[in-house]
Amino acid sequence: MDISCTNYILAAAICVTVPAVALRLSKSSKLDHIPSVGYSSWPLSYVSSLKYVSNAAQILQEGYAKYNGAPFKVPTLNRWIVSTDDELSLIEAANDSAKVDYLIGPEINSNPYHISVARIHLTHNLGLYYPDIKDEVHTAFEELLDLRDNEWKSIPAVDIIREIVCRASNRVFVGLPLCRNPDWIDLNSRFAVDVATDANILNLFPKILVPLVSKKLPNTAAGIARAMKHLDPIIRERLKCMKEHGDDWCDKPNDILQWLMDEKQEFSTRQLTLRVLTINFASMHSTTNTFTQALYNLAAYPQYVGPLREEVDAIIREHGWTKEAIALMHKVDSFLAETQRLEGVLTSSVQRKAMKDLTLADGTFIPKGTHLSVPTYVFHRDGVVYDSPCKFNPFRFSKLSDRGESARHQMVAVTQDYFPFGYGKHACPGRFLAANELKTMLAHILISYDVKFEDRVSRPTSIHWDLNVIADPTVRVMFRKRTNNWR
């Protein structure tokens, strides 16, 4: 998008945002019975909404402490959000915030069959595709770090981790060789940012103008067009094989693209491309952020490297690089789970939208259209739930597992105490793939490299913006090959 076009759009946004926000926030009478954090009436509630954008964690902490876990509401720039611990509708809440209908396509929400495909195949076929994940993780680290002898090398952590995650994930999504294509990696790295940027602009406008304005925002559309150029010849070749050989043939790909095609619900390049991009959009940046935070913890707390490395060494020597071996790495799993607890990607999650009037178990009335969420950032720091809740205790969950109920304390667990992957029937369907990628990456680093920060000792502070918790993208981490490395 050129600068002049952007300026016109932003100018128009300013002209319509103030009255639109005033109307929305002043029309909170249906929520007046729910206590607020900050100001509850216009125009002061707009001041509170600006504060929320830059300091959501503090506001959620205030509400959680003040109202003792009962529902409370906070103003955002274009709506009120009620924080609670009850589960409601997910798809409409996500669509309202990410504007999926306008930026990607209404069929993504009206027929979200890609979710069931991911839930079923990514879980049931994990043993089949795990060797591909391991191969891509190891190859990507070796190629991107490109270490020489025993020398330390400084790398931009977020950039390198993003590319490794993209390659490993897309080895399962679209297979070789596309998962290693630089343009494919770049467009998927940008796509989530483009959608988020375009959605943020659309959220400045009243609903009636969103369809019109969305057509003037070319970023997401450009990403879709780039992706279609890569996938079109692949899809055409696979459709040809399906026509000639039916549902099975020699060397039939085992990836998400093929699983989507096997459903026979969509056949065009554009339709299938949108599904693949949506799956990438939902997974890549959260996995990248989580692993970057874990890498910062590894560099900040070198005293834990020894126990982690001992576990990985022993298990890989006995079982090799297998799905079963990764499942036995309880300390590695706990290290990542604790990272997610303290540095999860969102301050408030399990976001839902009420599709009709309802009453919560405590008697709170929720009008139709209300957005609700769980204040996970403060919940994960609740001393009633966790001992020493603000302390990074990497083996917190593995110690709990040793006492019994190990499945309940794994990083993929979905419980009322732990929300990184959501909760209930809409919990992240790709969390088992994400967990295996994360554990494989951490185990590989422990066996293969020494790490430290380039110019710091303590862990960098995360960036908070609106609901997002972002690993500092400016930090550089140094890698060195282990002298006694084996594998």
C-alpha positions as CSV (number, residue, x, y, z in Angstrom):
1,M,0.0,0.0,0.0
2,D,1.5,3.4,-0.9
3,I,1.8,6.1,1.7
4,S,-0.9,8.4,0.2
5,C,-3.5,5.6,0.3
6,T,-2.6,4.7,3.9
7,N,-2.8,8.4,4.9
8,Y,-6.3,8.8,3.4
9,I,-7.5,5.6,5.1
10,L,-6.1,6.7,8.5
11,A,-7.5,10.2,8.1
12,A,-10.9,8.7,7.4
13,A,-10.5,6.4,10.3
14,I,-9.8,9.3,12.6
15,C,-12.9,11.1,11.3
16,V,-15.2,8.2,12.0
17,T,-13.5,6.5,15.0
18,V,-14.2,9.2,17.7
19,P,-17.9,9.3,17.1
20,A,-18.1,5.6,16.6
21,V,-16.2,4.8,19.7
22,A,-18.2,7.4,21.6
23,L,-21.4,5.7,20.5
24,R,-20.2,2.2,21.3
25,L,-18.7,3.0,24.7
26,S,-21.6,5.2,25.7
27,K,-24.0,2.5,24.8
28,S,-22.9,0.2,27.7
29,S,-26.2,0.4,29.6
30,K,-26.7,-3.3,29.0
31,L,-23.5,-3.9,30.8
32,D,-23.9,-1.4,33.6
33,H,-24.6,-4.2,36.1
34,I,-21.1,-5.6,35.5
35,P,-18.4,-3.7,37.4
36,S,-15.7,-1.9,35.4
37,V,-11.9,-1.4,35.7
38,G,-11.3,2.3,35.0
39,Y,-13.9,4.7,33.9
40,S,-17.3,3.4,32.8
41,S,-18.9,6.4,31.2
42,W,-18.1,8.4,28.1
43,P,-15.8,10.2,27.5
44,L,-13.6,9.0,30.4
45,S,-14.0,5.3,29.3
46,Y,-12.1,6.2,26.1
47,V,-9.2,7.3,28.3
48,S,-9.3,3.9,30.0
49,S,-9.4,2.2,26.6
50,L,-6.2,3.9,25.6
51,K,-4.6,2.8,28.8
52,Y,-5.7,-0.7,28.2
53,V,-3.9,-0.9,24.9
54,S,-0.5,-0.1,26.5
55,N,-1.0,-1.7,29.9
56,A,-3.6,-4.5,29.7
57,A,-1.8,-6.7,32.2
58,Q,-1.9,-4.1,34.9
59,I,-5.6,-3.4,34.3
60,L,-6.5,-7.1,34.3
61,Q,-4.5,-7.6,37.5
62,E,-6.4,-4.7,39.1
63,G,-9.8,-6.2,38.1
64,Y,-8.9,-9.7,39.1
65,A,-7.8,-8.6,42.6
66,K,-10.6,-6.1,43.1
67,Y,-13.5,-8.3,42.1
68,N,-12.1,-11.6,43.5
69,G,-12.4,-13.6,40.3
70,A,-16.0,-12.4,39.6
71,P,-16.8,-11.0,36.1
72,F,-15.7,-7.5,35.3
73,K,-15.5,-5.4,32.1
74,V,-12.7,-3.3,30.5
75,P,-13.0,-0.9,27.6
76,T,-11.0,-1.4,24.4
77,L,-10.9,1.0,21.5
78,N,-14.1,-0.3,19.9
79,R,-15.9,-2.5,22.4
80,W,-16.3,-3.6,26.0
81,I,-14.8,-6.9,27.0
82,V,-16.1,-8.9,30.0
83,S,-13.4,-10.9,31.7
84,T,-14.7,-14.2,33.2
85,D,-13.8,-17.9,33.3
86,D,-16.9,-19.2,31.5
87,E,-16.7,-20.7,28.0
88,L,-18.7,-19.1,25.1
89,S,-18.6,-18.9,21.4
90,L,-15.1,-18.7,19.8
91,I,-15.5,-18.3,16.0
92,E,-17.6,-15.1,16.1
93,A,-15.3,-13.5,18.7
94,A,-12.2,-14.3,16.5
95,N,-14.0,-13.0,13.4
96,D,-14.9,-9.7,15.1
97,S,-11.3,-9.0,16.1
98,A,-9.5,-10.4,13.1
99,K,-12.1,-9.5,10.5
100,V,-11.6,-12.9,8.8
101,D,-14.8,-12.7,6.7
102,Y,-13.5,-9.5,5.0
103,L,-9.8,-10.2,4.8
104,I,-9.6,-13.9,4.1
105,G,-13.1,-15.1,3.3
106,P,-16.4,-15.9,4.9
107,E,-16.1,-19.6,4.1
108,I,-13.3,-19.9,6.7
109,N,-15.9,-19.3,9.5
110,S,-19.0,-20.6,7.8
111,N,-17.4,-24.0,7.1
112,P,-14.3,-24.4,9.3
113,Y,-13.6,-28.0,8.2
114,H,-9.9,-27.3,8.4
115,I,-10.2,-27.3,12.2
116,S,-11.5,-30.9,12.3
117,V,-8.9,-31.9,9.7
118,A,-6.1,-30.4,11.9
119,R,-7.6,-31.9,15.1
120,I,-7.9,-35.4,13.8
121,H,-4.9,-35.8,11.4
122,L,-2.3,-33.7,13.3
123,T,-2.9,-35.8,16.4
124,H,-3.5,-39.3,14.9
125,N,-0.7,-39.1,12.3
126,L,2.0,-37.6,14.6
127,G,4.1,-40.7,14.6
128,L,4.1,-40.8,10.8
129,Y,5.2,-37.3,10.2
130,Y,7.4,-36.8,13.3
131,P,10.6,-37.9,11.4
132,D,9.9,-35.1,8.9
133,I,9.6,-32.5,11.8
134,K,12.9,-33.7,13.3
135,D,14.7,-33.7,10.0
136,E,13.5,-30.1,9.2
137,V,14.3,-28.8,12.7
138,H,17.8,-30.2,12.6
139,T,18.4,-29.1,9.0
140,A,17.1,-25.6,9.5
141,F,19.2,-25.0,12.6
142,E,22.3,-26.2,10.8
143,E,21.7,-24.2,7.6
144,L,20.5,-20.9,9.3
145,L,23.1,-20.8,12.1
146,D,25.9,-21.9,9.8
147,L,28.4,-22.2,12.7
148,R,32.1,-22.7,12.2
149,D,34.4,-24.7,14.5
150,N,34.2,-23.6,18.1
151,E,33.4,-19.9,17.6
152,W,30.4,-18.1,19.1
153,K,28.0,-16.5,16.6
154,S,25.4,-13.8,17.3
155,I,22.0,-14.2,15.7
156,P,18.8,-12.1,15.8
157,A,16.7,-14.5,17.8
158,V,13.2,-13.8,16.7
159,D,14.1,-13.8,12.9
160,I,15.9,-17.1,13.0
161,I,13.4,-18.8,15.2
162,R,10.5,-17.6,13.0
163,E,12.1,-19.2,9.9
164,I,12.9,-22.5,11.7
165,V,9.3,-22.7,13.0
166,C,7.9,-21.8,9.5
167,R,10.0,-24.5,7.9
168,A,9.2,-27.2,10.4
169,S,5.4,-26.4,10.4
170,N,5.2,-26.2,6.6
171,R,7.0,-29.5,6.3
172,V,3.8,-30.9,7.7
173,F,1.5,-28.4,6.0
174,V,2.7,-28.5,2.4
175,G,5.8,-30.7,2.4
176,L,9.1,-30.5,0.6
177,P,10.5,-28.6,-1.3
178,L,8.0,-25.7,-0.8
179,C,8.5,-25.6,3.0
180,R,12.1,-24.4,2.3
181,N,11.3,-21.9,-0.4
182,P,12.4,-18.4,0.7
183,D,9.4,-16.6,-0.8
184,W,7.0,-19.1,0.8
185,I,8.7,-18.6,4.2
186,D,8.6,-14.8,3.7
187,L,5.0,-14.5,2.7
188,N,3.8,-16.7,5.6
189,S,6.0,-14.7,8.0
190,R,4.3,-11.6,6.8
191,F,0.8,-12.9,6.4
192,A,-0.2,-12.9,10.0
193,V,1.2,-9.4,10.4
194,D,-0.6,-8.2,7.3
195,V,-3.9,-9.6,8.6
196,A,-3.4,-8.2,12.0
197,T,-2.5,-4.8,10.6
198,D,-5.5,-4.7,8.2
199,A,-7.8,-5.9,11.0
200,N,-6.6,-3.2,13.3
201,I,-7.4,-0.6,10.7
202,L,-10.8,-2.1,10.0
203,N,-11.6,-2.1,13.8
204,L,-11.3,1.6,13.7
205,F,-14.3,1.9,11.5
206,P,-18.0,1.4,12.3
207,K,-19.3,-2.0,11.0
208,I,-21.2,-0.4,8.1
209,L,-18.0,0.9,6.5
210,V,-15.9,-2.3,7.0
211,P,-16.8,-4.0,3.7
212,L,-15.9,-0.9,1.7
213,V,-12.7,-0.2,3.5
214,S,-11.5,-3.8,3.4
215,K,-11.3,-3.5,-0.4
216,K,-8.8,-0.7,-0.1
217,L,-6.4,-2.7,2.1
218,P,-4.3,-4.7,-0.3
219,N,-1.8,-6.3,2.1
220,T,-3.7,-9.5,2.9
221,A,-4.9,-9.8,-0.7
222,A,-1.3,-9.6,-1.9
223,G,-0.2,-12.3,0.4
224,I,-3.0,-14.6,-0.8
225,A,-2.0,-14.0,-4.4
226,R,1.6,-14.8,-3.7
227,A,0.6,-18.0,-2.0
228,M,-1.6,-19.1,-4.8
229,K,1.3,-18.9,-7.3
230,H,3.2,-21.4,-5.2
231,L,0.3,-23.8,-4.5
232,D,-1.4,-23.8,-7.9
233,P,1.0,-26.2,-9.7
234,I,1.1,-28.5,-6.6
235,I,-2.7,-28.6,-6.3
236,R,-3.2,-29.2,-10.0
237,E,-0.7,-32.1,-9.9
238,R,-2.4,-33.7,-6.9
239,L,-5.9,-33.3,-8.4
240,K,-4.6,-35.1,-11.5
241,C,-3.3,-37.9,-9.3
242,M,-6.6,-38.1,-7.5
243,K,-8.5,-38.3,-10.8
244,E,-6.2,-41.0,-12.2
245,H,-5.6,-43.1,-9.1
246,G,-8.5,-42.4,-6.7
247,D,-7.9,-42.0,-3.0
248,D,-4.5,-43.7,-2.9
249,W,-1.3,-43.8,-5.0
250,C,2.4,-44.4,-4.7
251,D,4.2,-41.6,-2.8
252,K,0.9,-39.9,-2.0
253,P,1.8,-36.8,0.2
254,N,1.1,-37.0,3.9
255,D,0.5,-33.3,4.7
256,I,-2.3,-30.9,5.6
257,L,-2.8,-29.8,2.0
258,Q,-3.5,-33.3,1.0
259,W,-5.7,-34.0,4.0
260,L,-7.8,-31.0,3.0
261,M,-8.0,-32.2,-0.6
262,D,-9.1,-35.7,0.6
263,E,-12.1,-34.1,2.3
264,K,-13.3,-33.2,-1.2
265,Q,-15.1,-30.1,0.1
266,E,-13.1,-27.6,-1.9
267,F,-11.1,-28.0,-5.2
268,S,-10.0,-24.6,-6.4
269,T,-6.5,-23.2,-5.8
270,R,-7.9,-20.2,-4.0
271,Q,-10.1,-22.1,-1.7
272,L,-7.3,-24.5,-0.6
273,T,-4.8,-21.7,-0.4
274,L,-7.0,-19.8,2.0
275,R,-7.2,-22.9,4.3
276,V,-3.4,-23.4,4.3
277,L,-2.8,-19.7,5.0
278,T,-5.3,-19.7,7.8
279,I,-3.6,-22.7,9.5
280,N,-0.3,-21.0,9.1
281,F,-1.8,-17.7,10.5
282,A,-3.1,-19.5,13.5
283,S,0.1,-21.4,14.4
284,M,3.3,-19.8,13.3
285,H,3.6,-16.6,15.3
286,S,2.4,-18.1,18.6
287,T,4.9,-21.0,18.2
288,T,7.6,-18.5,17.3
289,N,6.9,-16.3,20.2
290,T,6.7,-19.2,22.7
291,F,10.0,-20.7,21.6
292,T,11.8,-17.3,21.5
293,Q,10.7,-16.8,25.1
294,A,12.0,-20.2,26.0
295,L,15.3,-19.5,24.4
296,Y,15.6,-16.3,26.4
297,N,14.9,-18.3,29.6
298,L,17.6,-20.9,28.6
299,A,20.1,-18.1,28.2
300,A,19.0,-16.2,31.3
301,Y,19.0,-19.3,33.6
302,P,22.1,-21.4,32.7
303,Q,21.8,-23.3,36.0
304,Y,19.0,-25.3,34.4
305,V,20.8,-26.4,31.3
306,G,22.6,-29.3,33.0
307,P,19.5,-31.1,34.2
308,L,17.7,-30.5,30.9
309,R,20.7,-31.7,28.9
310,E,21.1,-34.8,31.0
311,E,17.5,-35.8,30.4
312,V,17.7,-35.3,26.7
313,D,21.1,-37.1,26.4
314,A,19.8,-40.1,28.2
315,I,16.5,-40.4,26.4
316,I,18.0,-39.9,22.9
317,R,20.8,-42.4,23.5
318,E,18.2,-45.0,24.5
319,H,15.3,-44.2,22.2
320,G,16.7,-42.1,19.3
321,W,14.8,-39.2,17.8
322,T,11.2,-40.5,17.9
323,K,7.8,-39.3,19.0
324,E,8.0,-41.7,21.9
325,A,11.4,-40.2,23.0
326,I,10.0,-36.7,22.9
327,A,7.1,-37.7,25.1
328,L,9.5,-38.9,27.8
329,M,11.2,-35.5,28.1
330,H,9.2,-34.4,31.1
331,K,11.7,-31.6,32.2
332,V,11.8,-30.2,28.7
333,D,8.0,-30.2,28.6
334,S,7.9,-28.5,32.0
335,F,10.4,-25.9,31.0
336,L,8.2,-24.9,28.0
337,A,5.0,-25.1,30.0
338,E,6.4,-22.7,32.6
339,T,7.6,-20.4,29.9
340,Q,4.0,-20.3,28.5
341,R,2.6,-19.8,32.0
342,L,4.6,-16.6,32.6
343,E,5.1,-15.4,29.0
344,G,2.1,-16.6,27.1
345,V,1.2,-14.9,23.9
346,L,-1.9,-13.2,25.3
347,T,-2.8,-11.4,28.5
348,S,-6.4,-12.4,28.0
349,S,-7.5,-15.6,26.2
350,V,-10.3,-18.1,25.7
351,Q,-12.1,-15.2,23.9
352,R,-15.8,-15.8,23.2
353,K,-18.8,-13.9,22.0
354,A,-22.3,-14.3,23.4
355,M,-24.6,-15.2,20.5
356,K,-27.7,-14.8,22.6
357,D,-28.6,-13.4,26.1
358,L,-27.4,-15.7,28.8
359,T,-26.8,-15.9,32.5
360,L,-23.6,-17.2,34.0
361,A,-23.4,-19.7,36.8
362,D,-22.9,-16.9,39.4
363,G,-26.1,-15.1,38.2
364,T,-24.3,-12.4,36.0
365,F,-26.4,-11.5,33.0
366,I,-24.6,-11.3,29.7
367,P,-26.4,-9.6,26.8
368,K,-26.2,-10.9,23.3
369,G,-23.1,-9.6,21.4
370,T,-20.9,-9.2,24.5
371,H,-17.3,-10.3,24.2
372,L,-15.8,-12.3,27.0
373,S,-12.4,-13.6,27.9
374,V,-10.3,-15.1,30.7
375,P,-7.6,-12.8,32.2
376,T,-5.0,-15.6,31.8
377,Y,-2.0,-13.3,32.5
378,V,-3.1,-12.6,36.1
379,F,-4.8,-16.0,36.6
380,H,-1.4,-17.7,35.8
381,R,0.1,-15.5,38.5
382,D,-2.5,-16.3,41.2
383,G,-0.9,-17.4,44.5
384,V,-4.0,-19.5,45.2
385,V,-3.4,-21.5,42.1
386,Y,0.5,-21.6,41.9
387,D,3.2,-21.5,44.6
388,S,5.5,-18.5,44.2
389,P,3.5,-17.6,41.1
390,C,5.8,-14.9,39.8
391,K,8.9,-17.0,40.0
392,F,10.2,-18.9,36.9
393,N,10.4,-22.5,38.2
394,P,11.2,-24.6,35.1
395,F,10.5,-27.9,36.7
396,R,7.3,-26.9,38.4
397,F,5.1,-29.1,36.2
398,S,7.5,-32.1,36.0
399,K,7.5,-32.2,39.8
400,L,3.7,-32.2,39.8
401,S,3.7,-34.9,37.2
402,D,6.0,-37.1,39.3
403,R,3.3,-37.0,42.0
404,G,0.7,-38.4,39.7
405,E,-1.7,-37.3,36.9
406,S,1.2,-36.6,34.5
407,A,-1.2,-35.9,31.6
408,R,-2.8,-33.0,33.6
409,H,0.5,-31.2,33.9
410,Q,1.9,-31.5,30.4
411,M,2.2,-28.4,28.2
412,V,-0.6,-29.5,26.0
413,A,-3.0,-29.9,28.9
414,V,-6.3,-28.0,28.8
415,T,-7.4,-27.4,32.4
416,Q,-9.1,-24.7,34.5
417,D,-5.6,-23.8,35.9
418,Y,-3.7,-23.5,32.6
419,F,-4.8,-21.7,29.4
420,P,-2.0,-21.3,26.9
421,F,-3.8,-23.5,24.3
422,G,-7.3,-22.3,25.3
423,Y,-10.0,-24.3,27.0
424,G,-12.9,-26.6,26.2
425,K,-14.0,-28.0,22.9
426,H,-12.3,-25.1,21.0
427,A,-8.9,-25.7,22.5
428,C,-6.1,-25.3,19.9
429,P,-6.4,-28.3,17.6
430,G,-2.7,-28.0,16.6
431,R,-1.3,-28.0,20.1
432,F,0.2,-31.5,19.8
433,L,2.1,-30.5,16.6
434,A,3.2,-27.3,18.3
435,A,4.4,-29.1,21.4
436,N,6.4,-31.6,19.5
437,E,8.0,-28.9,17.4
438,L,8.9,-26.9,20.5
439,K,10.3,-29.8,22.4
440,T,12.3,-31.0,19.4
441,M,13.8,-27.6,18.9
442,L,14.7,-27.2,22.6
443,A,16.1,-30.7,22.8
444,H,18.2,-30.1,19.7
445,I,19.6,-26.9,21.1
446,L,20.5,-28.6,24.4
447,I,22.3,-31.5,22.6
448,S,24.0,-29.4,19.9
449,Y,24.8,-25.9,21.2
450,D,25.8,-23.7,24.0
451,V,23.8,-20.4,24.2
452,K,24.1,-17.0,25.9
453,F,22.9,-13.5,25.3
454,E,25.2,-11.2,23.3
455,D,25.1,-8.1,25.5
456,R,23.0,-8.9,28.6
457,V,22.7,-11.3,31.5
458,S,19.1,-11.0,32.6
459,R,16.1,-12.0,30.6
460,P,14.6,-9.2,28.4
461,T,11.3,-7.8,29.3
462,S,8.4,-8.7,27.0
463,I,6.6,-6.1,25.1
464,H,2.9,-5.7,25.9
465,W,0.6,-4.2,23.3
466,D,-3.2,-4.5,23.7
467,L,-3.7,-8.3,24.5
468,N,-0.4,-9.3,23.0
469,V,2.7,-10.4,24.9
470,I,5.7,-10.2,22.5
471,A,9.2,-11.5,22.9
472,D,11.6,-8.6,22.4
473,P,12.6,-8.7,18.7
474,T,15.8,-6.7,19.2
475,V,17.6,-9.3,21.3
476,R,20.5,-11.2,19.9
477,V,21.5,-14.6,21.2
478,M,24.9,-16.2,20.7
479,F,25.3,-19.9,19.7
480,R,28.3,-22.2,19.7
481,K,28.6,-25.8,18.8
482,R,29.1,-28.1,21.7
483,T,32.6,-29.7,21.6
484,N,31.3,-33.1,22.8
485,N,28.2,-33.0,20.7
486,W,27.0,-36.4,19.4
487,R,23.9,-37.4,17.4
